[in-house]
Amino acid sequence: MFVTNKVALFIAIRLLRPSQAVTRSIGLLVSLVGVAIGVVALVVTLSTMNGFEREVRDQVLGMSGHINLVFNRNSSTDWKSALGKVLSKYEIAGFSPYVRSGGMISSRDVIISVSVEGVIPESEERVTNIGNHIALTDTLLPESSIPAIVIGEKLAEKLSVATNQLVTLITPRWNNEGNFSGPKYQLLKVAGIFSTGMSQYDHRLVITNLATAQNLFNVGNSITGAKVRLNDPLTAPKVSAAINALVLENIHAIDWRQYNKNFFLAISSQKKLMFIILLMVIAIAGSSATINMLILVKRNSTSIVLLKTIGATKSVVVKIFLLQGLIIGCLGCFIGIPLGVLIVKNAQALVSRIEQTTGFSLIDPEVYLIDHLPHLIKITDLSLIGLSTICITVLAAAYPAYKAGGTNFSEKWDA
């Protein structure tokens, strides 16, 4: 064979080297920079979205358990027996009964809508990760004359209260006929303040003892539901479906995938959409490379003819220009992927610096559910980015390669 792969690669690199032709050098540089910027944007975007998805999923799993068993309001008095019958068939690590309802919490002139949850401290710490944020067994002590509660850090800031201060909880009361009979005012002591990093908990959640919540909402010995922790969280959908298949009148099972279901669907859809949009940036850079290669082919038409004169086949010439596209793609990935990873790893510090400088919050916890910028770099994502980039740049070089391969002694064409 006249020209080996090594020789073809050598010629491709020679043609890509900076030359005295300023327009040629700038054109190739713009193409390379465009590809690298597209790769950086893809790495940063996908890694950040992966981080958001993981953070919300872990927080939901940590605070809500793997399965949530919801009881009908009038059929949960004998909840111990009901839970025993349902859960005895499955391998579980524990369960935590709860009473959950809405109310208004007041301190001085501030009144805020909250979600009140009554739990058994020991059970709650076994089933959820609340113990990582606050020790319920040490704070929700039953012997106090004023019922104790623990609240989220952001809620405490809004109420301007600290530990051991008093707040007033306003809850609705209903008569035996189910009609509203007026509000109930209950003085409560803030025994502790927790911070989970999740907006829905830190801004709105109030936790107290199960007995205290049952008394506050006048439900007797009933419960709202129970959080269940399995030995293997991946079996939650299967176990949840099996419980619902029993068609129980008083219990409905919800697995962890259904918590904030719309949020997870939105993240998944946005990842796909952003991937396609950012690939267009690389495609635009690739089209720039196409134009530059066409100019390169025209300017080097005499050299191409000379190569063919001394025995180079059409396939060899095509290979030379396809290798140029491959080189541009590989260089773009070589520059863009490490730079993107570096930006991702320092993204939180960068965001904090921007927020301090501008005074504007880039991450609103009310919108994004968390108050920081997480990240998760996946090797599969980096591989997909690299492969997609190389495919685009090689395809961008296909037409110039075809034109170069068709160049002959008598051909005259305009690029």
Secondary structure, DSSP 8 states (H G I E B T S, - for coil): --S-HHHHHHHHHHHHS--S-HHHHHHHHHHHHHHHHHHHHHHHHHHHHHHHHHHHHHHHHHHH-SEEEEE-TTS-TTHHHHHHHHHTTS-EEEEEEEEEEEEEEEETTEEEEEEEEEE-HHHHHHHSSGGGT--HHHH--TT-SS-EEEEEHHHHHHHT--TT-EEEEEEEEE-TTS-EEEEEEEEEEEEEEE--SBHHHHTTEEEEEHHHHHHHTT-TT--SEEEEEES-GGGHHHHHHHHHHT--SSEEEEEGGGTTHHHHHHHHHHHHHHHHHHHHHHHHHHHHHHHHHHHHHHHTHHHHHHHHHTT--HHHHHHHHHHHHHHHHHHHHHHHHHHHHHHHHTHHHHHHHHHHHH---SS-HHHHSBSS------HHHHHHHHHHHHHHHHHHTHHHHHHHHT--SS-----
